[in-house]
Amino acid sequence: QVQLVESGGGSVQTGGSLRLSCAFSGRLADSYAMGWFRQAPGKEREFVAAISWSGTATEYADSVKGRFTISRDNAKRTVYLEMTNLEPEDTADYYCAAVRSASYWLAREVDDFGSWGQGTQVTVSS
């Protein structure tokens, strides 16, 4: 089981930037692909970005491509989500997640992820 703790959320204006961090722990956690999801009020949880265990492969939702960057530092046991040029539509609770097993290279479906953090809130005002 992987434990995940997010931090770095906050309130910014349109065009601003934030960096989210996700500290992970647990046996073999650095062998698991990780992802970021978000959920706005009244909406379903949606995929944002994912990164392979090695950090060499990434995947993004079309809505954030070119604006968000996912990275990881396995030595620090941390996954990051750098968010730039933020828009009000990015307002949501952001969740870090780990895939269900090390057999996943990358994933983007909610059901492929078995461990979740508690979430961190991001608010973008116009």
Backbone bond lengths (Angstrom), bond angles and torsions (degrees), N, CA, C in turn:
res aa  C-N    CA-C-N  psi(-1)  N-CA   C-N-CA  omega(-1)  CA-C   N-CA-C  phi
1 Q - - - 1.460 - - 1.526 110.03 -
2 V 1.301 115.25 137.02 1.466 121.66 -179.64 1.520 108.60 -104.72
3 Q 1.316 115.74 134.64 1.461 120.49 175.26 1.531 108.30 -104.55
4 L 1.326 115.19 140.94 1.463 121.06 -173.95 1.520 109.65 -135.47
5 V 1.336 115.66 135.76 1.464 120.63 178.07 1.519 108.56 -134.33
6 E 1.332 116.49 116.52 1.464 121.58 179.63 1.523 111.40 -88.94
7 S 1.315 115.28 155.98 1.460 122.46 173.09 1.530 108.40 -155.94
8 G 1.322 115.81 166.80 1.453 120.28 174.11 1.505 116.30 104.03
9 G 1.319 117.60 -2.02 1.452 119.26 178.17 1.521 111.17 -69.61
10 G 1.313 116.00 170.56 1.456 120.52 179.26 1.516 111.40 168.67
11 S 1.320 115.26 -166.24 1.462 121.68 -179.15 1.521 109.45 -114.70
12 V 1.327 115.65 131.93 1.468 121.13 177.93 1.521 108.97 -138.67
13 Q 1.314 115.29 166.86 1.451 119.72 174.99 1.523 109.87 -92.62
14 T 1.317 114.94 163.18 1.456 121.11 177.74 1.525 110.05 -51.77
15 G 1.340 114.44 133.26 1.453 120.16 -178.27 1.518 114.23 91.76
16 G 1.308 116.58 -9.09 1.458 121.27 -179.24 1.515 112.94 -77.68
17 S 1.329 114.85 -179.62 1.467 121.64 -177.18 1.522 110.46 -133.20
18 L 1.317 115.22 152.69 1.455 122.81 173.57 1.517 108.46 -146.48
19 R 1.323 116.60 152.12 1.458 120.44 172.08 1.526 108.68 -122.04
20 L 1.317 115.22 120.25 1.452 121.12 175.43 1.521 109.52 -92.61
21 S 1.321 115.21 144.76 1.455 121.25 176.61 1.520 109.11 -122.11
22 C 1.315 115.61 149.78 1.463 121.43 177.49 1.519 107.68 -136.91
23 A 1.331 115.47 107.72 1.453 120.91 177.29 1.521 108.78 -84.13
24 F 1.325 116.46 126.78 1.463 118.99 -179.16 1.519 111.02 -117.45
25 S 1.311 115.19 150.53 1.455 121.59 178.98 1.518 108.19 -145.88
26 G 1.324 114.67 166.43 1.445 119.69 -178.78 1.522 110.61 121.23
27 R 1.297 113.96 154.85 1.463 120.13 -177.09 1.526 110.20 -61.47
28 L 1.284 117.70 128.76 1.463 125.24 176.73 1.529 113.44 65.24
29 A 1.330 117.10 15.70 1.462 119.83 -177.50 1.515 112.07 -59.43
30 D 1.317 117.06 -31.39 1.466 118.86 -179.34 1.526 111.64 -74.79
31 S 1.316 117.96 -1.02 1.461 122.75 176.11 1.526 112.64 -98.97
32 Y 1.318 116.10 4.67 1.462 121.42 -175.61 1.514 111.09 -106.90
33 A 1.319 116.47 137.28 1.453 120.55 168.66 1.535 108.48 -64.48
34 M 1.308 115.42 149.27 1.462 121.64 -178.08 1.528 109.64 -126.87
35 G 1.317 114.17 160.28 1.454 118.10 178.72 1.511 111.78 -148.12
36 W 1.307 114.63 163.96 1.464 122.86 172.23 1.535 107.84 -118.53
37 F 1.327 114.09 135.84 1.456 121.65 175.37 1.518 107.69 -127.38
38 R 1.314 116.30 165.49 1.462 119.86 175.13 1.524 109.84 -142.46
39 Q 1.322 113.36 154.70 1.459 119.16 179.58 1.520 109.04 -141.15
40 A 1.314 115.60 117.66 1.463 121.58 176.89 1.527 108.67 -90.54
41 P 1.328 117.35 156.82 1.467 120.41 179.93 1.525 112.10 -54.28
42 G 1.316 116.44 128.28 1.449 121.35 177.93 1.516 115.23 78.78
43 K 1.324 116.53 4.35 1.466 119.72 -178.33 1.525 110.25 -120.62
44 E 1.328 115.35 163.69 1.449 120.05 178.11 1.533 110.29 -78.52
45 R 1.315 114.30 157.75 1.458 119.82 176.30 1.531 108.45 -66.59
46 E 1.338 116.43 135.20 1.460 120.05 -177.51 1.519 111.39 -128.66
47 F 1.317 113.39 150.25 1.458 121.53 179.57 1.520 110.15 -69.15
48 V 1.338 115.77 141.20 1.460 121.73 176.53 1.520 110.13 -116.63
49 A 1.331 116.80 -55.18 1.460 120.36 -176.31 1.521 109.14 -160.99
50 A 1.332 115.41 157.56 1.461 120.83 176.83 1.514 109.35 -143.81
51 I 1.329 115.13 156.85 1.451 121.06 -179.59 1.525 109.27 -142.18
52 S 1.317 116.38 140.49 1.457 121.03 178.87 1.521 110.43 -69.77
53 W 1.315 116.84 167.62 1.453 120.11 -176.83 1.521 111.53 -61.23
54 S 1.324 116.35 -32.85 1.467 120.81 -177.71 1.519 112.64 -85.06
55 G 1.323 116.14 -14.16 1.455 119.89 -177.16 1.511 113.73 84.19
56 T 1.315 118.06 1.23 1.458 120.98 -175.12 1.521 113.45 -85.91
57 A 1.318 117.12 -14.23 1.462 120.77 178.93 1.517 109.98 -128.37
58 T 1.318 115.74 138.13 1.462 121.38 178.67 1.527 110.07 -136.65
59 E 1.316 114.51 160.51 1.460 120.65 178.54 1.525 107.24 -146.03
60 Y 1.338 115.73 145.37 1.459 120.28 -176.42 1.525 111.40 -134.86
61 A 1.313 115.07 151.34 1.454 120.40 168.75 1.523 107.88 -69.58
62 D 1.323 116.56 147.53 1.465 120.30 -179.06 1.531 111.86 -58.03
63 S 1.320 116.93 -32.83 1.459 121.06 -175.23 1.523 113.28 -68.92
64 V 1.327 117.83 -16.84 1.467 120.18 -177.05 1.522 113.13 -118.57
65 K 1.329 117.74 -4.35 1.459 120.75 -179.15 1.523 110.51 -57.60
66 G 1.325 115.28 133.22 1.447 120.49 179.48 1.524 113.82 87.06
67 R 1.340 116.42 -11.88 1.466 120.18 -179.34 1.527 112.02 -115.77
68 F 1.341 116.64 -34.26 1.458 121.68 -178.10 1.523 109.53 -109.81
69 T 1.327 115.35 148.10 1.465 121.28 176.13 1.511 109.40 -134.62
70 I 1.325 115.93 126.71 1.464 121.23 176.68 1.523 107.99 -100.93
71 S 1.322 116.11 141.19 1.457 121.26 177.67 1.517 107.94 -150.80
72 R 1.333 115.63 169.99 1.457 119.36 177.35 1.515 109.93 -149.49
73 D 1.325 113.60 153.35 1.453 121.97 176.19 1.524 105.85 -129.42
74 N 1.316 116.61 98.53 1.460 120.03 -175.79 1.532 111.97 -66.83
75 A 1.309 117.08 -28.25 1.466 119.41 177.11 1.525 110.30 -64.70
76 K 1.326 116.93 -35.96 1.465 121.98 178.04 1.523 111.19 -93.08
77 R 1.318 116.55 -4.30 1.468 122.08 179.30 1.532 110.18 54.73
78 T 1.316 114.41 50.72 1.462 120.23 -176.63 1.525 110.06 -140.25
79 V 1.330 115.42 138.89 1.450 123.37 172.03 1.522 107.69 -111.64
80 Y 1.321 115.95 140.75 1.458 120.69 -177.13 1.525 111.01 -119.88
81 L 1.311 115.09 153.40 1.464 121.08 170.01 1.528 106.57 -133.02
82 E 1.324 115.19 105.54 1.455 121.75 177.38 1.514 107.69 -87.85
83 M 1.333 116.19 121.11 1.463 121.42 -176.39 1.526 109.12 -117.79
84 T 1.311 116.42 122.07 1.464 121.37 179.60 1.526 109.68 -123.38
85 N 1.338 115.57 165.88 1.449 121.47 179.60 1.534 111.20 47.41
86 L 1.307 116.05 48.95 1.456 121.52 -176.35 1.520 111.97 -65.82
87 E 1.329 114.13 146.21 1.459 122.37 -179.18 1.523 109.33 -122.76
88 P 1.324 118.50 156.30 1.478 119.86 177.63 1.530 112.62 -53.49
89 E 1.337 117.57 -30.97 1.460 121.24 178.68 1.527 112.97 -66.49
90 D 1.312 117.73 -12.88 1.462 121.23 177.57 1.524 112.04 -84.15
91 T 1.313 117.59 -6.51 1.463 121.81 179.04 1.522 110.40 -61.21
92 A 1.332 116.08 123.79 1.466 121.20 -176.97 1.523 109.16 -179.34
93 D 1.316 115.01 171.25 1.457 121.11 165.83 1.532 106.99 -87.36
94 Y 1.311 116.20 130.23 1.456 121.85 -178.01 1.521 110.14 -105.68
95 Y 1.332 114.89 133.45 1.456 121.75 -176.37 1.519 111.26 -122.39
96 C 1.303 115.28 136.64 1.446 122.05 172.23 1.532 107.73 -93.47
97 A 1.324 116.46 145.67 1.451 119.47 -177.70 1.522 110.55 -146.76
98 A 1.321 115.70 151.84 1.462 122.46 175.86 1.532 108.52 -116.11
99 V 1.316 116.08 142.07 1.450 120.16 179.64 1.528 111.32 -64.15
100 R 1.330 116.17 166.03 1.456 120.61 -173.56 1.522 113.47 -70.80
101 S 1.306 117.08 -27.60 1.464 118.79 -179.90 1.521 109.76 -156.06
102 A 1.322 115.09 166.34 1.460 120.85 -178.87 1.529 111.99 -70.90
103 S 1.328 117.91 -5.56 1.458 120.11 179.10 1.528 112.45 -74.64
104 Y 1.320 117.37 -14.76 1.461 121.00 177.74 1.528 109.94 -81.40
105 W 1.320 117.38 127.42 1.464 120.58 173.24 1.534 109.10 -82.84
106 L 1.325 116.59 -49.70 1.455 124.01 173.29 1.515 107.91 -145.71
107 A 1.315 116.94 158.32 1.455 120.79 177.11 1.519 108.80 -154.17
108 R 1.352 115.42 159.52 1.451 119.77 178.19 1.527 113.00 -142.42
109 E 1.330 116.91 0.01 1.458 120.30 177.77 1.522 110.19 -94.14
110 V 1.322 116.28 139.23 1.463 121.05 -179.16 1.525 111.07 -52.93
111 D 1.322 117.09 -40.95 1.465 121.23 -175.83 1.518 113.24 -69.56
112 D 1.315 118.17 -14.52 1.469 121.57 178.37 1.529 111.65 -80.52
113 F 1.319 116.80 -10.64 1.456 121.52 -176.53 1.522 109.71 -106.68
114 G 1.328 116.28 131.77 1.449 120.01 -173.99 1.509 115.17 -110.52
115 S 1.321 117.32 -12.76 1.453 121.12 -179.89 1.519 108.82 -129.01
116 W 1.336 116.30 136.72 1.456 122.06 -174.82 1.523 110.76 -133.70
117 G 1.318 115.45 146.82 1.444 120.82 171.82 1.514 110.63 -83.13
118 Q 1.317 115.00 -178.64 1.471 119.90 -176.80 1.520 112.63 -85.29
119 G 1.308 117.32 -12.09 1.460 121.85 177.62 1.514 113.12 94.91
120 T 1.323 114.70 153.84 1.464 121.73 175.39 1.526 107.45 -138.57
121 Q 1.317 115.86 138.84 1.459 120.58 -172.19 1.518 111.60 -88.49
122 V 1.322 115.24 136.29 1.461 122.65 175.11 1.521 108.13 -123.90
123 T 1.323 116.10 125.19 1.463 121.56 179.18 1.516 109.01 -123.75
124 V 1.320 116.21 125.78 1.460 121.93 179.37 1.521 107.87 -117.43
125 S 1.316 116.07 119.19 1.470 120.17 -178.16 1.527 110.01 -103.78
126 S 1.344 114.52 149.61 1.467 119.32 -178.86 1.513 111.19 -90.62
